Amino acid sequence: MGYAQLVIGPAGSGKSTYCSSLYQHCETTRRTIHIVNLDPDAENFDYPVAMDIRELISLDDVMEELGLGPNGGLLYCMEYPSHLFSLCLF
């Protein structure tokens, strides 16, 4: 049986530190772990990322192409995948 955790929180709250510690623990205990990055603005990781949302959409690209600020860009990035899924349903 597999397990999943969704780690969310504001910037600077320790999400990456937690994921790094969890990865190190799993490596030490020889357990398999796959980390998925859903932050379109995150760039540096101390652990391998199995999937990265930035391959689909990145905050810098959205801000540049649409002329949005950081907050508007993040909102757009969060809504973008839902638009893709709704297109696939029809």
PDB file of N, CA, C and O in Angstrom:
ATOM      1  N   MET A   1       0.837  -1.168   0.000  1.00  0.00           N
ATOM      2  CA  MET A   1       0.000   0.000   0.000  1.00  0.00           C
ATOM      3  C   MET A   1       0.888   1.238   0.000  1.00  0.00           C
ATOM      4  O   MET A   1       1.875   1.300   0.733  1.00  0.00           O
ATOM      5  N   GLY A   2       0.537   2.217  -0.818  1.00  0.00           N
ATOM      6  CA  GLY A   2       1.300   3.455  -0.886  1.00  0.00           C
ATOM      7  C   GLY A   2       0.663   4.545  -0.055  1.00  0.00           C
ATOM      8  O   GLY A   2      -0.519   4.484   0.282  1.00  0.00           O
ATOM      9  N   TYR A   3       1.445   5.520   0.261  1.00  0.00           N
ATOM     10  CA  TYR A   3       0.974   6.662   1.027  1.00  0.00           C
ATOM     11  C   TYR A   3       1.382   7.932   0.301  1.00  0.00           C
ATOM     12  O   TYR A   3       2.335   7.929  -0.479  1.00  0.00           O
ATOM     13  N   ALA A   4       0.664   9.015   0.555  1.00  0.00           N
ATOM     14  CA  ALA A   4       0.990  10.300  -0.049  1.00  0.00           C
ATOM     15  C   ALA A   4       0.819  11.396   0.995  1.00  0.00           C
ATOM     16  O   ALA A   4       0.001  11.289   1.908  1.00  0.00           O
ATOM     17  N   GLN A   5       1.601  12.436   0.837  1.00  0.00           N
ATOM     18  CA  GLN A   5       1.481  13.629   1.677  1.00  0.00           C
ATOM     19  C   GLN A   5       1.431  14.834   0.764  1.00  0.00           C
ATOM     20  O   GLN A   5       2.162  14.896  -0.225  1.00  0.00           O
ATOM     21  N   LEU A   6       0.586  15.783   1.078  1.00  0.00           N
ATOM     22  CA  LEU A   6       0.537  17.051   0.372  1.00  0.00           C
ATOM     23  C   LEU A   6       1.080  18.089   1.341  1.00  0.00           C
ATOM     24  O   LEU A   6       0.476  18.353   2.381  1.00  0.00           O
ATOM     25  N   VAL A   7       2.218  18.674   0.999  1.00  0.00           N
ATOM     26  CA  VAL A   7       2.879  19.637   1.870  1.00  0.00           C
ATOM     27  C   VAL A   7       2.599  21.033   1.315  1.00  0.00           C
ATOM     28  O   VAL A   7       3.083  21.393   0.242  1.00  0.00           O
ATOM     29  N   ILE A   8       1.814  21.812   2.056  1.00  0.00           N
ATOM     30  CA  ILE A   8       1.462  23.156   1.605  1.00  0.00           C
ATOM     31  C   ILE A   8       1.731  24.156   2.721  1.00  0.00           C
ATOM     32  O   ILE A   8       1.783  23.798   3.898  1.00  0.00           O
ATOM     33  N   GLY A   9       1.898  25.404   2.334  1.00  0.00           N
ATOM     34  CA  GLY A   9       2.118  26.462   3.306  1.00  0.00           C
ATOM     35  C   GLY A   9       2.690  27.687   2.630  1.00  0.00           C
ATOM     36  O   GLY A   9       3.090  27.630   1.467  1.00  0.00           O
ATOM     37  N   PRO A  10       2.732  28.794   3.348  1.00  0.00           N
ATOM     38  CA  PRO A  10       3.260  30.026   2.767  1.00  0.00           C
ATOM     39  C   PRO A  10       4.773  29.948   2.563  1.00  0.00           C
ATOM     40  O   PRO A  10       5.444  29.067   3.099  1.00  0.00           O
ATOM     41  N   ALA A  11       5.286  30.883   1.784  1.00  0.00           N
ATOM     42  CA  ALA A  11       6.719  30.944   1.526  1.00  0.00           C
ATOM     43  C   ALA A  11       7.485  31.076   2.844  1.00  0.00           C
ATOM     44  O   ALA A  11       7.104  31.846   3.725  1.00  0.00           O
ATOM     45  N   GLY A  12       8.555  30.322   2.956  1.00  0.00           N
ATOM     46  CA  GLY A  12       9.401  30.397   4.148  1.00  0.00           C
ATOM     47  C   GLY A  12       8.907  29.599   5.334  1.00  0.00           C
ATOM     48  O   GLY A  12       9.461  29.720   6.427  1.00  0.00           O
ATOM     49  N   SER A  13       7.873  28.779   5.149  1.00  0.00           N
ATOM     50  CA  SER A  13       7.319  28.032   6.283  1.00  0.00           C
ATOM     51  C   SER A  13       8.022  26.699   6.531  1.00  0.00           C
ATOM     52  O   SER A  13       7.727  26.032   7.522  1.00  0.00           O
ATOM     53  N   GLY A  14       8.946  26.295   5.653  1.00  0.00           N
ATOM     54  CA  GLY A  14       9.709  25.076   5.889  1.00  0.00           C
ATOM     55  C   GLY A  14       9.287  23.884   5.052  1.00  0.00           C
ATOM     56  O   GLY A  14       9.642  22.752   5.383  1.00  0.00           O
ATOM     57  N   LYS A  15       8.546  24.099   3.986  1.00  0.00           N
ATOM     58  CA  LYS A  15       8.094  22.990   3.135  1.00  0.00           C
ATOM     59  C   LYS A  15       9.275  22.233   2.530  1.00  0.00           C
ATOM     60  O   LYS A  15       9.328  21.005   2.589  1.00  0.00           O
ATOM     61  N   SER A  16      10.221  22.974   1.949  1.00  0.00           N
ATOM     62  CA  SER A  16      11.386  22.337   1.319  1.00  0.00           C
ATOM     63  C   SER A  16      12.270  21.661   2.358  1.00  0.00           C
ATOM     64  O   SER A  16      12.809  20.584   2.102  1.00  0.00           O
ATOM     65  N   THR A  17      12.425  22.269   3.511  1.00  0.00           N
ATOM     66  CA  THR A  17      13.215  21.668   4.591  1.00  0.00           C
ATOM     67  C   THR A  17      12.578  20.362   5.040  1.00  0.00           C
ATOM     68  O   THR A  17      13.274  19.371   5.264  1.00  0.00           O
ATOM     69  N   TYR A  18      11.265  20.360   5.170  1.00  0.00           N
ATOM     70  CA  TYR A  18      10.552  19.142   5.560  1.00  0.00           C
ATOM     71  C   TYR A  18      10.735  18.048   4.509  1.00  0.00           C
ATOM     72  O   TYR A  18      11.038  16.904   4.848  1.00  0.00           O
ATOM     73  N   CYS A  19      10.551  18.400   3.230  1.00  0.00           N
ATOM     74  CA  CYS A  19      10.697  17.410   2.156  1.00  0.00           C
ATOM     75  C   CYS A  19      12.114  16.873   2.095  1.00  0.00           C
ATOM     76  O   CYS A  19      12.315  15.688   1.832  1.00  0.00           O
ATOM     77  N   SER A  20      13.097  17.724   2.333  1.00  0.00           N
ATOM     78  CA  SER A  20      14.492  17.287   2.346  1.00  0.00           C
ATOM     79  C   SER A  20      14.738  16.302   3.484  1.00  0.00           C
ATOM     80  O   SER A  20      15.393  15.279   3.289  1.00  0.00           O
ATOM     81  N   SER A  21      14.220  16.603   4.660  1.00  0.00           N
ATOM     82  CA  SER A  21      14.375  15.700   5.811  1.00  0.00           C
ATOM     83  C   SER A  21      13.667  14.373   5.570  1.00  0.00           C
ATOM     84  O   SER A  21      14.199  13.315   5.908  1.00  0.00           O
ATOM     85  N   LEU A  22      12.480  14.422   4.992  1.00  0.00           N
ATOM     86  CA  LEU A  22      11.729  13.207   4.695  1.00  0.00           C
ATOM     87  C   LEU A  22      12.481  12.354   3.676  1.00  0.00           C
ATOM     88  O   LEU A  22      12.552  11.133   3.815  1.00  0.00           O
ATOM     89  N   TYR A  23      13.042  13.001   2.650  1.00  0.00           N
ATOM     90  CA  TYR A  23      13.818  12.274   1.640  1.00  0.00           C
ATOM     91  C   TYR A  23      15.032  11.596   2.287  1.00  0.00           C
ATOM     92  O   TYR A  23      15.301  10.424   2.022  1.00  0.00           O
ATOM     93  N   GLN A  24      15.762  12.327   3.130  1.00  0.00           N
ATOM     94  CA  GLN A  24      16.938  11.753   3.803  1.00  0.00           C
ATOM     95  C   GLN A  24      16.538  10.579   4.687  1.00  0.00           C
ATOM     96  O   GLN A  24      17.245   9.572   4.730  1.00  0.00           O
ATOM     97  N   HIS A  25      15.420  10.692   5.388  1.00  0.00           N
ATOM     98  CA  HIS A  25      14.933   9.600   6.232  1.00  0.00           C
ATOM     99  C   HIS A  25      14.613   8.360   5.387  1.00  0.00           C
ATOM    100  O   HIS A  25      14.990   7.244   5.743  1.00  0.00           O
ATOM    101  N   CYS A  26      13.924   8.567   4.280  1.00  0.00           N
ATOM    102  CA  CYS A  26      13.560   7.442   3.414  1.00  0.00           C
ATOM    103  C   CYS A  26      14.795   6.797   2.797  1.00  0.00           C
ATOM    104  O   CYS A  26      14.847   5.576   2.651  1.00  0.00           O
ATOM    105  N   GLU A  27      15.774   7.594   2.438  1.00  0.00           N
ATOM    106  CA  GLU A  27      17.019   7.046   1.910  1.00  0.00           C
ATOM    107  C   GLU A  27      17.731   6.210   2.980  1.00  0.00           C
ATOM    108  O   GLU A  27      18.243   5.130   2.685  1.00  0.00           O
ATOM    109  N   THR A  28      17.764   6.702   4.208  1.00  0.00           N
ATOM    110  CA  THR A  28      18.427   6.001   5.310  1.00  0.00           C
ATOM    111  C   THR A  28      17.740   4.674   5.613  1.00  0.00           C
ATOM    112  O   THR A  28      18.406   3.674   5.882  1.00  0.00           O
ATOM    113  N   THR A  29      16.414   4.665   5.569  1.00  0.00           N
ATOM    114  CA  THR A  29      15.655   3.451   5.891  1.00  0.00           C
ATOM    115  C   THR A  29      15.377   2.602   4.647  1.00  0.00           C
ATOM    116  O   THR A  29      14.649   1.612   4.713  1.00  0.00           O
ATOM    117  N   ARG A  30      15.962   2.999   3.521  1.00  0.00           N
ATOM    118  CA  ARG A  30      15.831   2.270   2.250  1.00  0.00           C
ATOM    119  C   ARG A  30      14.376   2.129   1.801  1.00  0.00           C
ATOM    120  O   ARG A  30      13.948   1.070   1.342  1.00  0.00           O
ATOM    121  N   ARG A  31      13.648   3.200   1.943  1.00  0.00           N
ATOM    122  CA  ARG A  31      12.271   3.251   1.454  1.00  0.00           C
ATOM    123  C   ARG A  31      12.225   4.099   0.193  1.00  0.00           C
ATOM    124  O   ARG A  31      13.009   5.033   0.026  1.00  0.00           O
ATOM    125  N   THR A  32      11.305   3.764  -0.679  1.00  0.00           N
ATOM    126  CA  THR A  32      11.148   4.499  -1.927  1.00  0.00           C
ATOM    127  C   THR A  32      10.309   5.744  -1.683  1.00  0.00           C
ATOM    128  O   THR A  32       9.294   5.697  -0.988  1.00  0.00           O
ATOM    129  N   ILE A  33      10.743   6.851  -2.260  1.00  0.00           N
ATOM    130  CA  ILE A  33       9.989   8.100  -2.148  1.00  0.00           C
ATOM    131  C   ILE A  33      10.057   8.814  -3.493  1.00  0.00           C
ATOM    132  O   ILE A  33      11.103   8.847  -4.143  1.00  0.00           O
ATOM    133  N   HIS A  34       8.930   9.381  -3.896  1.00  0.00           N
ATOM    134  CA  HIS A  34       8.847  10.170  -5.120  1.00  0.00           C
ATOM    135  C   HIS A  34       8.279  11.526  -4.728  1.00  0.00           C
ATOM    136  O   HIS A  34       7.179  11.612  -4.183  1.00  0.00           O
ATOM    137  N   ILE A  35       9.027  12.576  -5.006  1.00  0.00           N
ATOM    138  CA  ILE A  35       8.602  13.923  -4.654  1.00  0.00           C
ATOM    139  C   ILE A  35       8.187  14.653  -5.925  1.00  0.00           C
ATOM    140  O   ILE A  35       8.914  14.663  -6.918  1.00  0.00           O
ATOM    141  N   VAL A  36       7.009  15.262  -5.877  1.00  0.00           N
ATOM    142  CA  VAL A  36       6.458  16.007  -7.008  1.00  0.00           C
ATOM    143  C   VAL A  36       6.429  17.486  -6.619  1.00  0.00           C
ATOM    144  O   VAL A  36       5.850  17.848  -5.595  1.00  0.00           O
ATOM    145  N   ASN A  37       7.045  18.329  -7.424  1.00  0.00           N
ATOM    146  CA  ASN A  37       7.031  19.768  -7.168  1.00  0.00           C
ATOM    147  C   ASN A  37       5.826  20.401  -7.850  1.00  0.00           C
ATOM    148  O   ASN A  37       5.672  20.322  -9.069  1.00  0.00           O
ATOM    149  N   LEU A  38       4.973  21.032  -7.042  1.00  0.00           N
ATOM    150  CA  LEU A  38       3.801  21.734  -7.579  1.00  0.00           C
ATOM    151  C   LEU A  38       3.938  23.249  -7.446  1.00  0.00           C
ATOM    152  O   LEU A  38       2.967  23.977  -7.653  1.00  0.00           O
ATOM    153  N   ASP A  39       5.136  23.731  -7.101  1.00  0.00           N
ATOM    154  CA  ASP A  39       5.386  25.157  -6.951  1.00  0.00           C
ATOM    155  C   ASP A  39       6.027  25.693  -8.223  1.00  0.00           C
ATOM    156  O   ASP A  39       7.175  25.360  -8.516  1.00  0.00           O
ATOM    157  N   PRO A  40       5.305  26.525  -8.992  1.00  0.00           N
ATOM    158  CA  PRO A  40       5.851  27.006 -10.262  1.00  0.00           C
ATOM    159  C   PRO A  40       6.986  28.012 -10.100  1.00  0.00           C
ATOM    160  O   PRO A  40       7.573  28.444 -11.092  1.00  0.00           O
ATOM    161  N   ASP A  41       7.303  28.390  -8.862  1.00  0.00           N
ATOM    162  CA  ASP A  41       8.379  29.352  -8.623  1.00  0.00           C
ATOM    163  C   ASP A  41       9.594  28.720  -7.945  1.00  0.00           C
ATOM    164  O   ASP A  41      10.633  29.370  -7.833  1.00  0.00           O
ATOM    165  N   ALA A  42       9.491  27.478  -7.492  1.00  0.00           N
ATOM    166  CA  ALA A  42      10.617  26.809  -6.811  1.00  0.00           C
ATOM    167  C   ALA A  42      11.691  26.443  -7.825  1.00  0.00           C
ATOM    168  O   ALA A  42      11.389  25.956  -8.915  1.00  0.00           O
ATOM    169  N   GLU A  43      12.950  26.680  -7.458  1.00  0.00           N
ATOM    170  CA  GLU A  43      14.027  26.421  -8.405  1.00  0.00           C
ATOM    171  C   GLU A  43      15.076  25.448  -7.891  1.00  0.00           C
ATOM    172  O   GLU A  43      15.585  24.635  -8.663  1.00  0.00           O
ATOM    173  N   ASN A  44      15.408  25.508  -6.620  1.00  0.00           N
ATOM    174  CA  ASN A  44      16.493  24.689  -6.086  1.00  0.00           C
ATOM    175  C   ASN A  44      15.959  23.671  -5.089  1.00  0.00           C
ATOM    176  O   ASN A  44      15.159  23.994  -4.212  1.00  0.00           O
ATOM    177  N   PHE A  45      16.420  22.434  -5.244  1.00  0.00           N
ATOM    178  CA  PHE A  45      15.986  21.363  -4.361  1.00  0.00           C
ATOM    179  C   PHE A  45      17.207  20.610  -3.832  1.00  0.00           C
ATOM    180  O   PHE A  45      18.195  20.448  -4.549  1.00  0.00           O
ATOM    181  N   ASP A  46      17.144  20.151  -2.588  1.00  0.00           N
ATOM    182  CA  ASP A  46      18.199  19.329  -2.003  1.00  0.00           C
ATOM    183  C   ASP A  46      17.900  17.847  -2.178  1.00  0.00           C
ATOM    184  O   ASP A  46      18.553  17.002  -1.565  1.00  0.00           O
ATOM    185  N   TYR A  47      16.936  17.536  -2.995  1.00  0.00           N
ATOM    186  CA  TYR A  47      16.467  16.170  -3.185  1.00  0.00           C
ATOM    187  C   TYR A  47      16.013  16.024  -4.632  1.00  0.00           C
ATOM    188  O   TYR A  47      15.680  17.017  -5.278  1.00  0.00           O
ATOM    189  N   PRO A  48      15.996  14.803  -5.146  1.00  0.00           N
ATOM    190  CA  PRO A  48      15.535  14.616  -6.529  1.00  0.00           C
ATOM    191  C   PRO A  48      14.016  14.789  -6.623  1.00  0.00           C
ATOM    192  O   PRO A  48      13.272  14.363  -5.739  1.00  0.00           O
ATOM    193  N   VAL A  49      13.584  15.413  -7.691  1.00  0.00           N
ATOM    194  CA  VAL A  49      12.162  15.643  -7.924  1.00  0.00           C
ATOM    195  C   VAL A  49      11.716  14.729  -9.066  1.00  0.00           C
ATOM    196  O   VAL A  49      12.267  14.790 -10.165  1.00  0.00           O
ATOM    197  N   ALA A  50      10.723  13.889  -8.805  1.00  0.00           N
ATOM    198  CA  ALA A  50      10.243  12.934  -9.807  1.00  0.00           C
ATOM    199  C   ALA A  50       9.460  13.629 -10.918  1.00  0.00           C
ATOM    200  O   ALA A  50       9.579  13.268 -12.089  1.00  0.00           O
ATOM    201  N   MET A  51       8.668  14.616 -10.550  1.00  0.00           N
ATOM    202  CA  MET A  51       7.879  15.395 -11.517  1.00  0.00           C
ATOM    203  C   MET A  51       7.926  16.845 -11.080  1.00  0.00           C
ATOM    204  O   MET A  51       7.986  17.144  -9.887  1.00  0.00           O
ATOM    205  N   ASP A  52       7.900  17.746 -12.053  1.00  0.00           N
ATOM    206  CA  ASP A  52       8.032  19.163 -11.745  1.00  0.00           C
ATOM    207  C   ASP A  52       7.019  19.962 -12.568  1.00  0.00           C
ATOM    208  O   ASP A  52       7.023  19.899 -13.797  1.00  0.00           O
ATOM    209  N   ILE A  53       6.159  20.709 -11.890  1.00  0.00           N
ATOM    210  CA  ILE A  53       5.129  21.508 -12.561  1.00  0.00           C
ATOM    211  C   ILE A  53       5.757  22.542 -13.488  1.00  0.00           C
ATOM    212  O   ILE A  53       5.121  22.979 -14.448  1.00  0.00           O
ATOM    213  N   ARG A  54       7.009  22.941 -13.209  1.00  0.00           N
ATOM    214  CA  ARG A  54       7.665  23.948 -14.038  1.00  0.00           C
ATOM    215  C   ARG A  54       7.936  23.457 -15.456  1.00  0.00           C
ATOM    216  O   ARG A  54       8.215  24.262 -16.345  1.00  0.00           O
ATOM    217  N   GLU A  55       7.857  22.152 -15.676  1.00  0.00           N
ATOM    218  CA  GLU A  55       7.972  21.644 -17.038  1.00  0.00           C
ATOM    219  C   GLU A  55       6.709  21.965 -17.840  1.00  0.00           C
ATOM    220  O   GLU A  55       6.734  21.983 -19.071  1.00  0.00           O
ATOM    221  N   LEU A  56       5.612  22.217 -17.134  1.00  0.00           N
ATOM    222  CA  LEU A  56       4.345  22.579 -17.766  1.00  0.00           C
ATOM    223  C   LEU A  56       4.156  24.093 -17.802  1.00  0.00           C
ATOM    224  O   LEU A  56       3.764  24.655 -18.825  1.00  0.00           O
ATOM    225  N   ILE A  57       4.439  24.749 -16.671  1.00  0.00           N
ATOM    226  CA  ILE A  57       4.233  26.196 -16.568  1.00  0.00           C
ATOM    227  C   ILE A  57       5.166  26.749 -15.492  1.00  0.00           C
ATOM    228  O   ILE A  57       5.342  26.136 -14.439  1.00  0.00           O
ATOM    229  N   SER A  58       5.759  27.905 -15.765  1.00  0.00           N
ATOM    230  CA  SER A  58       6.630  28.513 -14.757  1.00  0.00           C
ATOM    231  C   SER A  58       6.181  29.942 -14.485  1.00  0.00           C
ATOM    232  O   SER A  58       5.657  30.623 -15.366  1.00  0.00           O
ATOM    233  N   LEU A  59       6.392  30.376 -13.274  1.00  0.00           N
ATOM    234  CA  LEU A  59       5.965  31.711 -12.854  1.00  0.00           C
ATOM    235  C   LEU A  59       6.657  32.796 -13.679  1.00  0.00           C
ATOM    236  O   LEU A  59       6.008  33.752 -14.105  1.00  0.00           O
ATOM    237  N   ASP A  60       7.958  32.661 -13.909  1.00  0.00           N
ATOM    238  CA  ASP A  60       8.685  33.681 -14.675  1.00  0.00           C
ATOM    239  C   ASP A  60       8.109  33.847 -16.079  1.00  0.00           C
ATOM    240  O   ASP A  60       7.945  34.969 -16.559  1.00  0.00           O
ATOM    241  N   ASP A  61       7.804  32.732 -16.733  1.00  0.00           N
ATOM    242  CA  ASP A  61       7.230  32.797 -18.085  1.00  0.00           C
ATOM    243  C   ASP A  61       5.868  33.473 -18.074  1.00  0.00           C
ATOM    244  O   ASP A  61       5.576  34.297 -18.941  1.00  0.00           O
ATOM    245  N   VAL A  62       5.039  33.134 -17.107  1.00  0.00           N
ATOM    246  CA  VAL A  62       3.692  33.716 -17.019  1.00  0.00           C
ATOM    247  C   VAL A  62       3.786  35.219 -16.775  1.00  0.00           C
ATOM    248  O   VAL A  62       3.083  36.001 -17.415  1.00  0.00           O
ATOM    249  N   MET A  63       4.653  35.619 -15.852  1.00  0.00           N
ATOM    250  CA  MET A  63       4.793  37.038 -15.549  1.00  0.00           C
ATOM    251  C   MET A  63       5.263  37.818 -16.773  1.00  0.00           C
ATOM    252  O   MET A  63       4.778  38.916 -17.043  1.00  0.00           O
ATOM    253  N   GLU A  64       6.207  37.246 -17.508  1.00  0.00           N
ATOM    254  CA  GLU A  64       6.750  37.933 -18.678  1.00  0.00           C
ATOM    255  C   GLU A  64       5.742  37.995 -19.825  1.00  0.00           C
ATOM    256  O   GLU A  64       5.541  39.051 -20.425  1.00  0.00           O
ATOM    257  N   GLU A  65       5.115  36.869 -20.124  1.00  0.00           N
ATOM    258  CA  GLU A  65       4.235  36.800 -21.292  1.00  0.00           C
ATOM    259  C   GLU A  65       2.888  37.496 -21.078  1.00  0.00           C
ATOM    260  O   GLU A  65       2.329  38.076 -22.009  1.00  0.00           O
ATOM    261  N   LEU A  66       2.368  37.435 -19.841  1.00  0.00           N
ATOM    262  CA  LEU A  66       1.054  38.018 -19.585  1.00  0.00           C
ATOM    263  C   LEU A  66       1.116  39.361 -18.867  1.00  0.00           C
ATOM    264  O   LEU A  66       0.086  39.998 -18.643  1.00  0.00           O
ATOM    265  N   GLY A  67       2.316  39.788 -18.510  1.00  0.00           N
ATOM    266  CA  GLY A  67       2.466  41.074 -17.838  1.00  0.00           C
ATOM    267  C   GLY A  67       1.863  41.095 -16.446  1.00  0.00           C
ATOM    268  O   GLY A  67       1.376  42.132 -15.994  1.00  0.00           O
ATOM    269  N   LEU A  68       1.892  39.956 -15.762  1.00  0.00           N
ATOM    270  CA  LEU A  68       1.340  39.868 -14.414  1.00  0.00           C
ATOM    271  C   LEU A  68       2.439  40.027 -13.373  1.00  0.00           C
ATOM    272  O   LEU A  68       3.612  39.776 -13.654  1.00  0.00           O
ATOM    273  N   GLY A  69       2.058  40.441 -12.183  1.00  0.00           N
ATOM    274  CA  GLY A  69       2.987  40.485 -11.058  1.00  0.00           C
ATOM    275  C   GLY A  69       3.090  39.107 -10.425  1.00  0.00           C
ATOM    276  O   GLY A  69       2.472  38.153 -10.898  1.00  0.00           O
ATOM    277  N   PRO A  70       3.874  39.001  -9.346  1.00  0.00           N
ATOM    278  CA  PRO A  70       4.066  37.681  -8.719  1.00  0.00           C
ATOM    279  C   PRO A  70       2.771  37.041  -8.207  1.00  0.00           C
ATOM    280  O   PRO A  70       2.563  35.841  -8.387  1.00  0.00           O
ATOM    281  N   ASN A  71       1.910  37.825  -7.575  1.00  0.00           N
ATOM    282  CA  ASN A  71       0.673  37.253  -7.035  1.00  0.00           C
ATOM    283  C   ASN A  71      -0.285  36.824  -8.141  1.00  0.00           C
ATOM    284  O   ASN A  71      -0.835  35.723  -8.101  1.00  0.00           O
ATOM    285  N   GLY A  72      -0.481  37.696  -9.128  1.00  0.00           N
ATOM    286  CA  GLY A  72      -1.345  37.347 -10.258  1.00  0.00           C
ATOM    287  C   GLY A  72      -0.782  36.166 -11.040  1.00  0.00           C
ATOM    288  O   GLY A  72      -1.532  35.307 -11.503  1.00  0.00           O
ATOM    289  N   GLY A  73       0.539  36.128 -11.185  1.00  0.00           N
ATOM    290  CA  GLY A  73       1.184  35.024 -11.885  1.00  0.00           C
ATOM    291  C   GLY A  73       0.990  33.704 -11.168  1.00  0.00           C
ATOM    292  O   GLY A  73       0.733  32.682 -11.804  1.00  0.00           O
ATOM    293  N   LEU A  74       1.112  33.716  -9.844  1.00  0.00           N
ATOM    294  CA  LEU A  74       0.903  32.486  -9.071  1.00  0.00           C
ATOM    295  C   LEU A  74      -0.540  32.011  -9.181  1.00  0.00           C
ATOM    296  O   LEU A  74      -0.790  30.813  -9.313  1.00  0.00           O
ATOM    297  N   LEU A  75      -1.483  32.934  -9.127  1.00  0.00           N
ATOM    298  CA  LEU A  75      -2.890  32.542  -9.281  1.00  0.00           C
ATOM    299  C   LEU A  75      -3.125  31.914 -10.648  1.00  0.00           C
ATOM    300  O   LEU A  75      -3.802  30.891 -10.759  1.00  0.00           O
ATOM    301  N   TYR A  76      -2.568  32.524 -11.686  1.00  0.00           N
ATOM    302  CA  TYR A  76      -2.712  31.971 -13.033  1.00  0.00           C
ATOM    303  C   TYR A  76      -2.104  30.570 -13.097  1.00  0.00           C
ATOM    304  O   TYR A  76      -2.707  29.657 -13.661  1.00  0.00           O
ATOM    305  N   CYS A  77      -0.909  30.398 -12.520  1.00  0.00           N
ATOM    306  CA  CYS A  77      -0.237  29.097 -12.546  1.00  0.00           C
ATOM    307  C   CYS A  77      -1.038  28.026 -11.801  1.00  0.00           C
ATOM    308  O   CYS A  77      -1.048  26.862 -12.200  1.00  0.00           O
ATOM    309  N   MET A  78      -1.704  28.425 -10.723  1.00  0.00           N
ATOM    310  CA  MET A  78      -2.497  27.453  -9.960  1.00  0.00           C
ATOM    311  C   MET A  78      -3.749  27.035 -10.725  1.00  0.00           C
ATOM    312  O   MET A  78      -4.194  25.893 -10.612  1.00  0.00           O
ATOM    313  N   GLU A  79      -4.313  27.950 -11.496  1.00  0.00           N
ATOM    314  CA  GLU A  79      -5.535  27.648 -12.235  1.00  0.00           C
ATOM    315  C   GLU A  79      -5.257  26.951 -13.569  1.00  0.00           C
ATOM    316  O   GLU A  79      -6.127  26.252 -14.087  1.00  0.00           O
ATOM    317  N   TYR A  80      -4.086  27.127 -14.120  1.00  0.00           N
ATOM    318  CA  TYR A  80      -3.755  26.614 -15.445  1.00  0.00           C
ATOM    319  C   TYR A  80      -3.961  25.101 -15.590  1.00  0.00           C
ATOM    320  O   TYR A  80      -4.592  24.678 -16.559  1.00  0.00           O
ATOM    321  N   PRO A  81      -3.455  24.263 -14.666  1.00  0.00           N
ATOM    322  CA  PRO A  81      -3.671  22.815 -14.854  1.00  0.00           C
ATOM    323  C   PRO A  81      -5.144  22.416 -14.874  1.00  0.00           C
ATOM    324  O   PRO A  81      -5.507  21.471 -15.574  1.00  0.00           O
ATOM    325  N   SER A  82      -6.004  23.113 -14.124  1.00  0.00           N
ATOM    326  CA  SER A  82      -7.431  22.758 -14.123  1.00  0.00           C
ATOM    327  C   SER A  82      -8.049  23.017 -15.496  1.00  0.00           C
ATOM    328  O   SER A  82      -8.961  22.298 -15.906  1.00  0.00           O
ATOM    329  N   HIS A  83      -7.569  24.026 -16.206  1.00  0.00           N
ATOM    330  CA  HIS A  83      -8.057  24.290 -17.555  1.00  0.00           C
ATOM    331  C   HIS A  83      -7.662  23.164 -18.499  1.00  0.00           C
ATOM    332  O   HIS A  83      -8.436  22.783 -19.377  1.00  0.00           O
ATOM    333  N   LEU A  84      -6.462  22.633 -18.318  1.00  0.00           N
ATOM    334  CA  LEU A  84      -6.011  21.519 -19.165  1.00  0.00           C
ATOM    335  C   LEU A  84      -6.866  20.281 -18.952  1.00  0.00           C
ATOM    336  O   LEU A  84      -7.246  19.608 -19.909  1.00  0.00           O
ATOM    337  N   PHE A  85      -7.172  19.979 -17.675  1.00  0.00           N
ATOM    338  CA  PHE A  85      -7.974  18.803 -17.372  1.00  0.00           C
ATOM    339  C   PHE A  85      -9.394  18.946 -17.905  1.00  0.00           C
ATOM    340  O   PHE A  85      -9.975  17.970 -18.381  1.00  0.00           O
ATOM    341  N   SER A  86      -9.961  20.148 -17.831  1.00  0.00           N
ATOM    342  CA  SER A  86     -11.325  20.329 -18.347  1.00  0.00           C
ATOM    343  C   SER A  86     -11.350  20.182 -19.866  1.00  0.00           C
ATOM    344  O   SER A  86     -12.350  19.726 -20.420  1.00  0.00           O
ATOM    345  N   LEU A  87     -10.267  20.560 -20.549  1.00  0.00           N
ATOM    346  CA  LEU A  87     -10.195  20.381 -21.996  1.00  0.00           C
ATOM    347  C   LEU A  87     -10.102  18.902 -22.380  1.00  0.00           C
ATOM    348  O   LEU A  87     -10.597  18.495 -23.430  1.00  0.00           O
ATOM    349  N   CYS A  88      -9.466  18.106 -21.523  1.00  0.00           N
ATOM    350  CA  CYS A  88      -9.298  16.679 -21.816  1.00  0.00           C
ATOM    351  C   CYS A  88     -10.598  15.889 -21.633  1.00  0.00           C
ATOM    352  O   CYS A  88     -10.732  14.792 -22.176  1.00  0.00           O
ATOM    353  N   LEU A  89     -11.540  16.425 -20.884  1.00  0.00           N
ATOM    354  CA  LEU A  89     -12.777  15.704 -20.602  1.00  0.00           C
ATOM    355  C   LEU A  89     -13.746  15.710 -21.788  1.00  0.00           C
ATOM    356  O   LEU A  89     -14.644  14.872 -21.865  1.00  0.00           O
ATOM    357  N   PHE A  90     -13.563  16.647 -22.701  1.00  0.00           N
ATOM    358  CA  PHE A  90     -14.526  16.759 -23.798  1.00  0.00           C
ATOM    359  C   PHE A  90     -13.951  16.274 -25.083  1.00  0.00           C
ATOM    360  O   PHE A  90     -14.629  16.298 -26.111  1.00  0.00           O
TER     361      PHE A  90
END
